[in-house]
Amino acid sequence: MITVHVESFREQLTELQQLLPSHYAELALDQAHVPLAPQYDVYIERERRGELLFVTLREGGALIGYFIGFVAPGLHYSTCLTCTMDIFYVRKDRRSGTAGLRLFRFVEQELRRRGVQRWFMGSKVHADASALFKRIGARPVEVYYSKWLGGSDAS
């Protein structure tokens, strides 16, 4: 049975660290230049300030996915409490059902409970999750581009 929970990032960090390498290997760009090296202390500090939302997706108690978002007033719109998604992941072998949809519906409920007014979420172009976002009623608003500038392989 798959369940969804708000949990403590700090308390579940060791378990999260077991899934992050798979997430990184599947989705991160420029892996030859940019190793996986999260600033865990920043996440923990933001959680301490009440600005981090960590939602877990579990099956039989085992972590199979997660959502991490930052909740704070918008930098351009100080009167609008905003959640900006950092990352989300559902293990590849659990994507054929409704696990991702359940995760995002739960996140939405939690954001509403916290009084969040606007939610930004994003998708990798090479691993497009737009169908999921549209299914929960989100609309596309911006596209980000990336260009490696750090070495001889810049393109």
KEVO-513283 format. One record per atom (N, C-alpha, C, CB): residue in three letters; y, z, x; chain; atom name. Coordinates in Angstrom, 3 decimals. Glycine has a CB too. Layout:
// KEVO-513283
   code          y          z          x   unit   site
    ALA          Y          Z          X      A     CA
...
END
This chain:
// KEVO-513283
   code          y          z          x   unit   site
    MET     -1.181      0.000      0.838      A      N
    MET      0.000      0.000      0.000      A     CA
    MET      1.254      0.000      0.890      A      C
    MET     -0.007      1.224     -0.957      A     CB
    ILE      2.197     -0.868      0.560      A      N
    ILE      3.438     -0.966      1.330      A     CA
    ILE      4.501     -0.092      0.680      A      C
    ILE      3.923     -2.441      1.424      A     CB
    THR      5.175      0.710      1.504      A      N
    THR      6.243      1.592      1.034      A     CA
    THR      7.494      1.343      1.867      A      C
    THR      5.812      3.089      1.114      A     CB
    VAL      8.644      1.717      1.292      A      N
    VAL      9.938      1.528      1.944      A     CA
    VAL     10.662      2.869      1.944      A      C
    VAL     10.791      0.421      1.225      A     CB
    HIS     11.286      3.213      3.080      A      N
    HIS     11.915      4.529      3.227      A     CA
    HIS     13.181      4.439      4.062      A      C
    HIS     10.940      5.522      3.863      A     CB
    VAL     14.150      5.320      3.784      A      N
    VAL     15.237      5.585      4.724      A     CA
    VAL     14.691      6.645      5.672      A      C
    VAL     16.583      6.061      3.990      A     CB
    GLU     14.801      6.377      6.954      A      N
    GLU     14.302      7.339      7.937      A     CA
    GLU     15.331      7.528      9.036      A      C
    GLU     12.955      6.873      8.533      A     CB
    SER     15.089      8.492      9.893      A      N
    SER     15.957      8.759     11.027      A     CA
    SER     15.612      7.805     12.176      A      C
    SER     15.827     10.236     11.480      A     CB
    PHE     16.600      7.061     12.612      A      N
    PHE     16.425      6.164     13.755      A     CA
    PHE     15.961      6.968     14.977      A      C
    PHE     17.750      5.404     14.067      A     CB
    ARG     16.650      8.056     15.242      A      N
    ARG     16.330      8.871     16.421      A     CA
    ARG     14.897      9.389     16.367      A      C
    ARG     17.305     10.049     16.535      A     CB
    GLU     14.496      9.880     15.205      A      N
    GLU     13.158     10.457     15.084      A     CA
    GLU     12.054      9.402     15.127      A      C
    GLU     13.056     11.244     13.797      A     CB
    GLN     12.357      8.175     14.727      A      N
    GLN     11.342      7.117     14.692      A     CA
    GLN     11.484      6.122     15.847      A      C
    GLN     11.423      6.373     13.371      A     CB
    LEU     12.334      6.423     16.810      A      N
    LEU     12.611      5.480     17.899      A     CA
    LEU     11.356      5.084     18.668      A      C
    LEU     13.619      6.079     18.855      A     CB
    THR     10.503      6.019     18.994      A      N
    THR      9.291      5.698     19.751      A     CA
    THR      8.426      4.699     18.995      A      C
    THR      8.488      6.973     20.047      A     CB
    GLU      8.294      4.896     17.694      A      N
    GLU      7.500      3.971     16.883      A     CA
    GLU      8.188      2.608     16.788      A      C
    GLU      7.270      4.552     15.473      A     CB
    LEU      9.500      2.606     16.611      A      N
    LEU     10.259      1.354     16.550      A     CA
    LEU     10.106      0.563     17.846      A      C
    LEU     11.746      1.639     16.277      A     CB
    GLN     10.109      1.243     18.959      A      N
    GLN      9.993      0.573     20.260      A     CA
    GLN      8.677     -0.193     20.412      A      C
    GLN     10.116      1.595     21.379      A     CB
    GLN      7.686      0.132     19.609      A      N
    GLN      6.420     -0.601     19.651      A     CA
    GLN      6.532     -1.972     18.981      A      C
    GLN      5.320      0.216     18.977      A     CB
    LEU      7.428     -2.114     17.990      A      N
    LEU      7.603     -3.396     17.296      A     CA
    LEU      8.692     -4.265     17.905      A      C
    LEU      7.919     -3.151     15.846      A     CB
    LEU      9.672     -3.662     18.557      A      N
    LEU     10.806     -4.430     19.085      A     CA
    LEU     10.403     -5.561     20.037      A      C
    LEU     11.746     -3.501     19.798      A     CB
    PRO      9.423     -5.386     20.928      A      N
    PRO      9.059     -6.511     21.803      A     CA
    PRO      8.551     -7.733     21.043      A      C
    PRO      8.005     -6.069     22.786      A     CB
    SER      7.805     -7.551     19.971      A      N
    SER      7.344     -8.684     19.163      A     CA
    SER      8.520     -9.368     18.486      A      C
    SER      6.322     -8.222     18.109      A     CB
    HIS      9.435     -8.569     17.965      A      N
    HIS     10.638     -9.087     17.315      A     CA
    HIS     11.445     -9.909     18.327      A      C
    HIS     11.502     -7.921     16.731      A     CB
    TYR     11.659     -9.352     19.492      A      N
    TYR     12.401    -10.018     20.561      A     CA
    TYR     11.716    -11.323     20.981      A      C
    TYR     12.542     -9.083     21.772      A     CB
    ALA     10.412    -11.268     21.214      A      N
    ALA      9.677    -12.454     21.675      A     CA
    ALA      9.753    -13.590     20.658      A      C
    ALA      8.210    -12.099     21.947      A     CB
    GLU      9.736    -13.251     19.394      A      N
    GLU      9.758    -14.270     18.350      A     CA
    GLU     11.145    -14.859     18.113      A      C
    GLU      9.238    -13.689     17.068      A     CB
    LEU     12.194    -14.040     18.211      A      N
    LEU     13.493    -14.481     17.707      A     CA
    LEU     14.635    -14.569     18.716      A      C
    LEU     13.899    -13.584     16.647      A     CB
    ALA     14.554    -13.859     19.820      A      N
    ALA     15.700    -13.813     20.734      A     CA
    ALA     15.892    -15.121     21.497      A      C
    ALA     15.531    -12.673     21.719      A     CB
    LEU     17.137    -15.520     21.628      A      N
    LEU     17.490    -16.691     22.429      A     CA
    LEU     17.757    -16.264     23.869      A      C
    LEU     18.729    -17.416     21.836      A     CB
    ASP     17.706    -17.208     24.784      A      N
    ASP     18.054    -16.988     26.197      A     CA
    ASP     17.249    -15.860     26.844      A      C
    ASP     19.531    -16.680     26.318      A     CB
    GLN     15.972    -15.760     26.492      A      N
    GLN     15.139    -14.674     26.996      A     CA
    GLN     14.999    -14.691     28.515      A      C
    GLN     13.777    -14.744     26.364      A     CB
    ALA     15.111    -15.846     29.127      A      N
    ALA     15.017    -15.929     30.587      A     CA
    ALA     16.200    -15.225     31.258      A      C
    ALA     14.955    -17.399     31.035      A     CB
    HIS     17.281    -15.056     30.521      A      N
    HIS     18.497    -14.464     31.083      A     CA
    HIS     18.835    -13.097     30.511      A      C
    HIS     19.650    -15.383     30.858      A     CB
    VAL     18.381    -12.829     29.294      A      N
    VAL     18.809    -11.618     28.593      A     CA
    VAL     17.577    -10.806     28.200      A      C
    VAL     19.663    -11.970     27.336      A     CB
    PRO     17.242     -9.796     28.984      A      N
    PRO     16.070     -8.975     28.648      A     CA
    PRO     16.365     -8.052     27.464      A      C
    PRO     15.631     -8.141     29.869      A     CB
    LEU     15.320     -7.638     26.789      A      N
    LEU     15.447     -6.651     25.722      A     CA
    LEU     15.825     -5.317     26.363      A      C
    LEU     14.118     -6.530     24.888      A     CB
    ALA     17.000     -4.818     26.046      A      N
    ALA     17.485     -3.559     26.614      A     CA
    ALA     18.489     -2.914     25.659      A      C
    ALA     18.130     -3.794     28.007      A     CB
    PRO     18.015     -2.447     24.497      A      N
    PRO     18.927     -1.863     23.510      A     CA
    PRO     19.660     -0.630     24.042      A      C
    PRO     18.159     -1.492     22.255      A     CB
    GLN     20.866     -0.438     23.539      A      N
    GLN     21.650      0.752     23.853      A     CA
    GLN     21.312      1.828     22.818      A      C
    GLN     23.192      0.435     23.864      A     CB
    TYR     20.146      2.413     22.971      A      N
    TYR     19.655      3.375     21.992      A     CA
    TYR     20.631      4.522     21.777      A      C
    TYR     18.313      3.921     22.427      A     CB
    ASP     21.326      4.930     22.822      A      N
    ASP     22.283      6.028     22.694      A     CA
    ASP     23.411      5.679     21.723      A      C
    ASP     22.863      6.385     24.061      A     CB
    VAL     23.815      4.415     21.676      A      N
    VAL     24.864      3.986     20.747      A     CA
    VAL     24.336      4.050     19.312      A      C
    VAL     25.351      2.543     21.088      A     CB
    TYR     23.112      3.589     19.093      A      N
    TYR     22.509      3.668     17.761      A     CA
    TYR     22.415      5.126     17.304      A      C
    TYR     21.107      3.011     17.758      A     CB
    ILE     21.965      5.990     18.188      A      N
    ILE     21.811      7.410     17.852      A     CA
    ILE     23.160      8.036     17.544      A      C
    ILE     21.127      8.170     19.001      A     CB
    GLU     24.181      7.679     18.309      A      N
    GLU     25.525      8.211     18.045      A     CA
    GLU     26.057      7.717     16.703      A      C
    GLU     26.492      7.811     19.173      A     CB
    ARG     25.848      6.437     16.408      A      N
    ARG     26.305      5.916     15.110      A     CA
    ARG     25.546      6.574     13.965      A      C
    ARG     26.130      4.385     15.047      A     CB
    GLU     24.263      6.837     14.175      A      N
    GLU     23.503      7.551     13.150      A     CA
    GLU     24.066      8.961     12.968      A      C
    GLU     22.001      7.610     13.524      A     CB
    ARG     24.383      9.622     14.062      A      N
    ARG     24.940     10.972     13.994      A     CA
    ARG     26.239     10.991     13.188      A      C
    ARG     25.187     11.519     15.407      A     CB
    ARG     27.020      9.923     13.294      A      N
    ARG     28.290      9.820     12.566      A     CA
    ARG     28.106      9.328     11.127      A      C
    ARG     29.232      8.884     13.307      A     CB
    GLY     26.863      9.042     10.729      A      N
    GLY     26.611      8.571      9.375      A     CA
    GLY     26.892      7.094      9.189      A      C
    GLY     27.429      9.351      8.414      A     CB
    GLU     26.949      6.336     10.268      A      N
    GLU     27.309      4.918     10.227      A     CA
    GLU     26.126      3.979     10.431      A      C
    GLU     28.344      4.634     11.269      A     CB
    LEU     24.913      4.507     10.487      A      N
    LEU     23.738      3.665     10.704      A     CA
    LEU     22.761      3.863      9.552      A      C
    LEU     23.059      3.991     12.064      A     CB
    LEU     22.240      2.757      9.068      A      N
    LEU     21.184      2.806      8.056      A     CA
    LEU     19.928      2.241      8.687      A      C
    LEU     21.579      2.011      6.755      A     CB
    PHE     18.870      3.035      8.696      A      N
    PHE     17.582      2.617      9.227      A     CA
    PHE     16.569      2.742      8.101      A      C
    PHE     17.163      3.470     10.478      A     CB
    VAL     16.060      1.595      7.659      A      N
    VAL     15.084      1.553      6.573      A     CA
    VAL     13.783      1.016      7.146      A      C
    VAL     15.586      0.670      5.373      A     CB
    THR     12.702      1.699      6.836      A      N
    THR     11.392      1.296      7.353      A     CA
    THR     10.524      0.730      6.250      A      C
    THR     10.689      2.478      8.015      A     CB
    LEU      9.665     -0.174      6.666      A      N
    LEU      8.652     -0.771      5.808      A     CA
    LEU      7.318     -0.332      6.398      A      C
    LEU      8.784     -2.363      5.725      A     CB
    ARG      6.515      0.345      5.605      A      N
    ARG      5.265      0.909      6.119      A     CA
    ARG      4.083      0.476      5.259      A      C
    ARG      5.347      2.445      6.172      A     CB
    GLU      2.946      0.349      5.930      A      N
    GLU      1.689      0.088      5.225      A     CA
    GLU      0.684      1.092      5.746      A      C
    GLU      1.187     -1.396      5.431      A     CB
    GLY      0.187      1.922      4.857      A      N
    GLY     -0.733      2.967      5.281      A     CA
    GLY     -0.127      3.878      6.331      A      C
    GLY     -1.998      2.355      5.812      A     CB
    GLY      1.176      4.064      6.270      A      N
    GLY      1.875      4.908      7.228      A     CA
    GLY      2.327      4.196      8.489      A      C
    GLY      1.010      6.032      7.602      A     CB
    ALA      1.770      3.023      8.771      A      N
    ALA      2.123      2.286      9.995      A     CA
    ALA      3.382      1.450      9.766      A      C
    ALA      0.950      1.374     10.445      A     CB
    LEU      4.264      1.436     10.749      A      N
    LEU      5.492      0.665     10.687      A     CA
    LEU      5.172     -0.826     10.780      A      C
    LEU      6.458      1.088     11.812      A     CB
    ILE      5.580     -1.586      9.732      A      N
    ILE      5.341     -3.035      9.735      A     CA
    ILE      6.655     -3.821      9.630      A      C
    ILE      4.405     -3.422      8.576      A     CB
    GLY      7.757     -3.106      9.481      A      N
    GLY      9.046     -3.777      9.401      A     CA
    GLY     10.173     -2.773      9.334      A      C
    GLY      9.094     -4.699      8.198      A     CB
    TYR     11.404     -3.297      9.449      A      N
    TYR     12.564     -2.416      9.439      A     CA
    TYR     13.831     -3.213      9.178      A      C
    TYR     12.677     -1.653     10.763      A     CB
    PHE     14.852     -2.482      8.792      A      N
    PHE     16.207     -3.000      8.629      A     CA
    PHE     17.120     -2.005      9.306      A      C
    PHE     16.594     -3.213      7.109      A     CB
    ILE     18.052     -2.497     10.121      A      N
    ILE     19.077     -1.651     10.717      A     CA
    ILE     20.426     -2.272     10.381      A      C
    ILE     18.880     -1.503     12.273      A     CB
    GLY     21.308     -1.460      9.831      A      N
    GLY     22.650     -1.924      9.501      A     CA
    GLY     23.668     -0.855      9.838      A      C
    GLY     22.749     -2.305      8.020      A     CB
    PHE     24.887     -1.310     10.045      A      N
    PHE     25.998     -0.403     10.339      A     CA
    PHE     26.902     -0.333      9.119      A      C
    PHE     26.796     -0.870     11.599      A     CB
    VAL     27.223      0.888      8.688      A      N
    VAL     28.036      1.112      7.499      A     CA
    VAL     29.350      1.751      7.915      A      C
    VAL     27.290      2.001      6.468      A     CB
    ALA     30.450      1.050      7.606      A      N
    ALA     31.789      1.544      7.946      A     CA
    ALA     32.812      0.700      7.197      A      C
    ALA     32.044      1.495      9.497      A     CB
    PRO     34.024      1.191      7.084      A      N
    PRO     35.063      0.341      6.502      A     CA
    PRO     35.214     -0.931      7.346      A      C
    PRO     36.421      1.109      6.411      A     CB
    GLY     35.496     -2.045      6.677      A      N
    GLY     35.664     -3.306      7.390      A     CA
    GLY     36.846     -3.255      8.344      A      C
    GLY     35.843     -4.448      6.405      A     CB
    LEU     36.703     -3.870      9.516      A      N
    LEU     37.800     -3.875     10.484      A     CA
    LEU     39.021     -4.625      9.954      A      C
    LEU     37.339     -4.500     11.795      A     CB
    HIS     38.810     -5.634      9.157      A      N
    HIS     39.925     -6.385      8.567      A     CA
    HIS     40.298     -5.864      7.188      A      C
    HIS     39.575     -7.862      8.477      A     CB
    TYR     39.399     -5.109      6.575      A      N
    TYR     39.574     -4.657      5.189      A     CA
    TYR     39.238     -3.170      5.116      A      C
    TYR     38.674     -5.484      4.201      A     CB
    SER     40.168     -2.339      5.544      A      N
    SER     39.904     -0.909      5.707      A     CA
    SER     39.534     -0.202      4.408      A      C
    SER     41.104     -0.243      6.302      A     CB
    THR     39.847     -0.794      3.270      A      N
    THR     39.526     -0.158      1.991      A     CA
    THR     38.167     -0.575      1.456      A      C
    THR     40.588     -0.485      0.972      A     CB
    CYS     37.438     -1.404      2.217      A      N
    CYS     36.158     -1.937      1.745      A     CA
    CYS     35.013     -1.406      2.610      A      C
    CYS     36.174     -3.487      1.759      A     CB
    LEU     34.220     -0.478      2.069      A      N
    LEU     33.068      0.033      2.804      A     CA
    LEU     32.038     -1.088      2.917      A      C
    LEU     32.456      1.293      2.100      A     CB
    THR     31.660     -1.394      4.140      A      N
    THR     30.870     -2.590      4.443      A     CA
    THR     29.622     -2.227      5.225      A      C
    THR     31.705     -3.607      5.228      A     CB
    CYS     28.527     -2.877      4.901      A      N
    CYS     27.321     -2.804      5.730      A     CA
    CYS     27.184     -4.141      6.445      A      C
    CYS     26.034     -2.477      4.869      A     CB
    THR     27.114     -4.071      7.748      A      N
    THR     26.865     -5.254      8.563      A     CA
    THR     25.475     -5.111      9.158      A      C
    THR     27.952     -5.429      9.684      A     CB
    MET     24.601     -6.030      8.779      A      N
    MET     23.233     -5.978      9.271      A     CA
    MET     23.226     -6.164     10.784      A      C
    MET     22.360     -7.052      8.584      A     CB
    ASP     22.461     -5.355     11.448      A      N
    ASP     22.221     -5.527     12.879      A     CA
    ASP     20.984     -6.393     13.049      A      C
    ASP     22.049     -4.147     13.601      A     CB
    ILE     19.840     -5.877     12.622      A      N
    ILE     18.582     -6.618     12.719      A     CA
    ILE     17.671     -6.236     11.560      A      C
    ILE     17.880     -6.345     14.074      A     CB
    PHE     16.729     -7.128     11.286      A      N
    PHE     15.627     -6.789     10.395      A     CA
    PHE     14.405     -7.526     10.907      A      C
    PHE     15.943     -7.161      8.898      A     CB
    TYR     13.239     -6.994     10.564      A      N
    TYR     12.002     -7.602     11.023      A     CA
    TYR     10.872     -7.183     10.097      A      C
    TYR     11.693     -7.203     12.487      A     CB
    VAL     10.017     -8.134      9.804      A      N
    VAL      8.749     -7.864      9.116      A     CA
    VAL      7.672     -8.502      9.984      A      C
    VAL      8.731     -8.439      7.616      A     CB
    ARG      6.668     -7.714     10.310      A      N
    ARG      5.578     -8.225     11.143      A     CA
    ARG      5.047     -9.534     10.574      A      C
    ARG      4.441     -7.189     11.251      A     CB
    LYS      4.766    -10.485     11.450      A      N
    LYS      4.342    -11.830     11.023      A     CA
    LYS      3.168    -11.808     10.051      A      C
    LYS      3.969    -12.658     12.230      A     CB
    ASP      2.217    -10.935     10.280      A      N
    ASP      1.027    -10.898      9.434      A     CA
    ASP      1.279    -10.246      8.068      A      C
    ASP     -0.078    -10.158     10.150      A     CB
    ARG      2.520     -9.821      7.805      A      N
    ARG      2.858     -9.202      6.517      A     CA
    ARG      3.953     -9.970      5.770      A      C
    ARG      3.303     -7.760      6.735      A     CB
    ARG      4.203    -11.206      6.178      A      N
    ARG      5.291    -11.985      5.578      A     CA
    ARG      4.880    -12.838      4.399      A      C
    ARG      5.895    -12.857      6.601      A     CB
    SER      3.624    -13.002      4.133      A      N
    SER      3.211    -13.918      3.065      A     CA
    SER      3.428    -13.339      1.670      A      C
    SER      1.754    -14.282      3.235      A     CB
    GLY      3.545    -12.047      1.537      A      N
    GLY      3.748    -11.425      0.227      A     CA
    GLY      5.210    -11.159     -0.043      A      C
    GLY      2.968    -10.132      0.127      A     CB
    THR      5.470    -10.025     -0.662      A      N
    THR      6.835     -9.688     -1.059      A     CA
    THR      7.432     -8.556     -0.223      A      C
    THR      6.860     -9.305     -2.520      A     CB
    ALA      6.870     -8.286      0.941      A      N
    ALA      7.343     -7.156      1.752      A     CA
    ALA      8.821     -7.289      2.108      A      C
    ALA      6.514     -7.043      3.030      A     CB
    GLY      9.238     -8.464      2.547      A      N
    GLY     10.637     -8.666      2.909      A     CA
    GLY     11.563     -8.474      1.720      A      C
    GLY     10.833    -10.048      3.492      A     CB
    LEU     11.174     -8.990      0.586      A      N
    LEU     11.968     -8.842     -0.633      A     CA
    LEU     12.067     -7.368     -1.029      A      C
    LEU     11.353     -9.668     -1.783      A     CB
    ARG     10.963     -6.664     -0.938      A      N
    ARG     10.973     -5.227     -1.256      A     CA
    ARG     11.891     -4.469     -0.308      A      C
    ARG      9.549     -4.645     -1.185      A     CB
    LEU     11.843     -4.826      0.975      A      N
    LEU     12.703     -4.189      1.973      A     CA
    LEU     14.169     -4.386      1.600      A      C
    LEU     12.422     -4.759      3.384      A     CB
    PHE     14.556     -5.621      1.324      A      N
    PHE     15.961     -5.904      1.044      A     CA
    PHE     16.418     -5.354     -0.301      A      C
    PHE     16.200     -7.390      1.087      A     CB
    ARG     15.557     -5.317     -1.282      A      N
    ARG     15.933     -4.700     -2.560      A     CA
    ARG     16.147     -3.198     -2.395      A      C
    ARG     14.853     -4.965     -3.629      A     CB
    PHE     15.311     -2.573     -1.571      A      N
    PHE     15.480     -1.144     -1.301      A     CA
    PHE     16.780     -0.900     -0.548      A      C
    PHE     14.285     -0.596     -0.497      A     CB
    VAL     17.054     -1.731      0.471      A      N
    VAL     18.298     -1.592      1.234      A     CA
    VAL     19.487     -1.686      0.281      A      C
    VAL     18.398     -2.681      2.349      A     CB
    GLU     19.461     -2.661     -0.628      A      N
    GLU     20.565     -2.815     -1.575      A     CA
    GLU     20.746     -1.555     -2.416      A      C
    GLU     20.324     -4.024     -2.486      A     CB
    GLN     19.657     -0.999     -2.911      A      N
    GLN     19.746      0.244     -3.697      A     CA
    GLN     20.391      1.356     -2.877      A      C
    GLN     18.344      0.687     -4.176      A     CB
    GLU     19.970      1.480     -1.632      A      N
    GLU     20.514      2.535     -0.772      A     CA
    GLU     21.994      2.308     -0.481      A      C
    GLU     19.731      2.606      0.541      A     CB
    LEU     22.369      1.058     -0.242      A      N
    LEU     23.777      0.756      0.014      A     CA
    LEU     24.623      1.079     -1.214      A      C
    LEU     23.950     -0.723      0.410      A     CB
    ARG     24.135      0.738     -2.388      A      N
    ARG     24.864      1.069     -3.620      A     CA
    ARG     24.988      2.586     -3.770      A      C
    ARG     24.152      0.462     -4.858      A     CB
    ARG     23.909      3.297     -3.465      A      N
    ARG     23.942      4.760     -3.559      A     CA
    ARG     24.997      5.349     -2.635      A      C
    ARG     22.569      5.349     -3.225      A     CB
    ARG     25.198      4.723     -1.473      A      N
    ARG     26.181      5.200     -0.493      A     CA
    ARG     27.598      4.708     -0.784      A      C
    ARG     25.773      4.761      0.897      A     CB
    GLY     27.751      3.905     -1.815      A      N
    GLY     29.080      3.421     -2.170      A     CA
    GLY     29.542      2.207     -1.380      A      C
    GLY     30.059      4.510     -1.989      A     CB
    VAL     28.615      1.520     -0.728      A      N
    VAL     28.964      0.318      0.029      A     CA
    VAL     29.381     -0.765     -0.960      A      C
    VAL     27.768     -0.164      0.921      A     CB
    GLN     30.467     -1.460     -0.627      A      N
    GLN     31.005     -2.494     -1.503      A     CA
    GLN     30.641     -3.911     -1.062      A      C
    GLN     32.496     -2.364     -1.576      A     CB
    ARG     30.476     -4.130      0.229      A      N
    ARG     30.164     -5.474      0.733      A     CA
    ARG     29.059     -5.353      1.775      A      C
    ARG     31.436     -6.168      1.343      A     CB
    TRP     28.166     -6.323      1.739      A      N
    TRP     27.014     -6.327      2.643      A     CA
    TRP     26.940     -7.689      3.309      A      C
    TRP     25.684     -6.001      1.882      A     CB
    PHE     26.998     -7.681      4.616      A      N
    PHE     26.822     -8.902      5.396      A     CA
    PHE     25.434     -8.888      6.026      A      C
    PHE     27.928     -9.037      6.486      A     CB
    MET     24.729    -10.003      5.906      A      N
    MET     23.412    -10.128      6.517      A     CA
    MET     23.321    -11.503      7.144      A      C
    MET     22.268     -9.903      5.477      A     CB
    GLY     22.497    -11.651      8.147      A      N
    GLY     22.424    -12.931      8.838      A     CA
    GLY     20.993    -13.346      9.124      A      C
    GLY     23.202    -12.869     10.125      A     CB
    SER     20.874    -14.623      9.428      A      N
    SER     19.576    -15.228      9.667      A     CA
    SER     19.648    -16.109     10.904      A      C
    SER     19.113    -16.043      8.442      A     CB
    LYS     18.627    -16.074     11.703      A      N
    LYS     18.523    -17.007     12.826      A     CA
    LYS     18.290    -18.402     12.268      A      C
    LYS     17.375    -16.596     13.808      A     CB
    VAL     18.974    -19.383     12.807      A      N
    VAL     18.798    -20.753     12.329      A     CA
    VAL     17.377    -21.225     12.617      A      C
    VAL     19.828    -21.701     12.989      A     CB
    HIS     16.829    -20.823     13.766      A      N
    HIS     15.479    -21.247     14.143      A     CA
    HIS     14.374    -20.442     13.449      A      C
    HIS     15.315    -21.134     15.640      A     CB
    ALA     14.748    -19.446     12.671      A      N
    ALA     13.796    -18.669     11.870      A     CA
    ALA     14.520    -18.275     10.585      A      C
    ALA     13.261    -17.390     12.655      A     CB
    ASP     14.851    -19.249      9.796      A      N
    ASP     15.751    -19.106      8.658      A     CA
    ASP     15.195    -18.191      7.568      A      C
    ASP     16.047    -20.460      8.075      A     CB
    ALA     15.982    -17.177      7.222      A      N
    ALA     15.627    -16.252      6.152      A     CA
    ALA     16.544    -16.442      4.943      A      C
    ALA     15.701    -14.802      6.652      A     CB
    SER     17.242    -17.573      4.885      A      N
    SER     18.202    -17.808      3.806      A     CA
    SER     17.576    -17.703      2.422      A      C
    SER     18.830    -19.166      3.970      A     CB
    ALA     16.353    -18.162      2.265      A      N
    ALA     15.702    -18.098      0.954      A     CA
    ALA     15.597    -16.649      0.474      A      C
    ALA     14.299    -18.743      1.017      A     CB
    LEU     15.285    -15.731      1.376      A      N
    LEU     15.209    -14.315      1.035      A     CA
    LEU     16.573    -13.811      0.588      A      C
    LEU     14.696    -13.493      2.230      A     CB
    PHE     17.610    -14.146      1.344      A      N
    PHE     18.950    -13.660      1.019      A     CA
    PHE     19.431    -14.231     -0.314      A      C
    PHE     19.937    -14.025      2.136      A     CB
    LYS     19.156    -15.501     -0.550      A      N
    LYS     19.557    -16.109     -1.829      A     CA
    LYS     18.801    -15.465     -2.990      A      C
    LYS     19.303    -17.636     -1.810      A     CB
    ARG     17.569    -15.078     -2.744      A      N
    ARG     16.743    -14.473     -3.798      A     CA
    ARG     17.302    -13.126     -4.253      A      C
    ARG     15.305    -14.295     -3.306      A     CB
    ILE     18.025    -12.436     -3.366      A      N
    ILE     18.632    -11.162     -3.766      A     CA
    ILE     20.083    -11.355     -4.200      A      C
    ILE     18.559    -10.149     -2.613      A     CB
    GLY     20.517    -12.610     -4.315      A      N
    GLY     21.845    -12.885     -4.848      A     CA
    GLY     22.947    -13.000     -3.812      A      C
    GLY     22.206    -11.835     -5.799      A     CB
    ALA     22.602    -13.084     -2.547      A      N
    ALA     23.620    -13.250     -1.499      A     CA
    ALA     23.994    -14.727     -1.393      A      C
    ALA     23.103    -12.711     -0.122      A     CB
    ARG     25.144    -14.984     -0.812      A      N
    ARG     25.585    -16.366     -0.627      A     CA
    ARG     25.988    -16.575      0.827      A      C
    ARG     26.765    -16.708     -1.579      A     CB
    PRO     25.823    -17.785      1.337      A      N
    PRO     26.202    -18.046      2.727      A     CA
    PRO     27.725    -18.041      2.878      A      C
    PRO     25.620    -19.399      3.202      A     CB
    VAL     28.210    -17.430      3.970      A      N
    VAL     29.654    -17.349      4.181      A     CA
    VAL     30.100    -17.783      5.578      A      C
    VAL     30.113    -15.947      3.932      A     CB
    GLU     29.190    -17.791      6.547      A      N
    GLU     29.610    -18.095      7.911      A     CA
    GLU     28.397    -18.504      8.732      A      C
    GLU     30.325    -16.883      8.555      A     CB
    VAL     28.614    -19.316      9.735      A      N
    VAL     27.564    -19.703     10.668      A     CA
    VAL     28.049    -19.337     12.069      A      C
    VAL     27.219    -21.241     10.556      A     CB
    TYR     27.214    -18.652     12.840      A      N
    TYR     27.539    -18.299     14.216      A     CA
    TYR     26.888    -19.292     15.161      A      C
    TYR     27.084    -16.860     14.541      A     CB
    TYR     27.516    -19.539     16.292      A      N
    TYR     26.966    -20.393     17.329      A     CA
    TYR     26.854    -19.579     18.607      A      C
    TYR     27.841    -21.660     17.544      A     CB
    SER     25.962    -19.997     19.487      A      N
    SER     25.760    -19.311     20.755      A     CA
    SER     25.718    -20.330     21.877      A      C
    SER     24.466    -18.470     20.733      A     CB
    LYS     26.293    -19.955     22.995      A      N
    LYS     26.254    -20.805     24.196      A     CA
    LYS     26.099    -19.886     25.392      A      C
    LYS     27.550    -21.704     24.330      A     CB
    TRP     25.084    -20.137     26.194      A      N
    TRP     24.836    -19.328     27.390      A     CA
    TRP     25.848    -19.740     28.459      A      C
    TRP     23.358    -19.506     27.909      A     CB
    LEU     26.598    -18.779     28.991      A      N
    LEU     27.619    -19.031     30.000      A     CA
    LEU     27.316    -18.354     31.327      A      C
    LEU     28.956    -18.571     29.497      A     CB
    GLY     26.227    -17.616     31.387      A      N
    GLY     25.981    -16.729     32.510      A     CA
    GLY     25.298    -17.297     33.739      A      C
    GLY     25.204    -15.647     32.049      A     CB
    GLY     24.899    -18.548     33.757      A      N
    GLY     24.199    -19.032     34.940      A     CA
    GLY     24.112    -20.536     34.951      A      C
    GLY     22.814    -18.438     35.017      A     CB
    SER     23.298    -21.053     35.856      A      N
    SER     23.194    -22.488     36.065      A     CA
    SER     22.533    -23.224     34.921      A      C
    SER     22.446    -22.755     37.310      A     CB
    ASP     21.863    -22.493     34.012      A      N
    ASP     21.187    -23.153     32.893      A     CA
    ASP     22.067    -23.284     31.663      A      C
    ASP     19.940    -22.399     32.532      A     CB
    ALA     23.373    -23.107     31.823      A      N
    ALA     24.284    -23.206     30.667      A     CA
    ALA     24.184    -24.591     30.047      A      C
    ALA     25.753    -22.911     31.085      A     CB
    SER     24.125    -24.604     28.725      A      N
    SER     24.060    -25.899     28.022      A     CA
    SER     24.966    -25.891     26.826      A      C
    SER     22.628    -26.222     27.587      A     CB
END
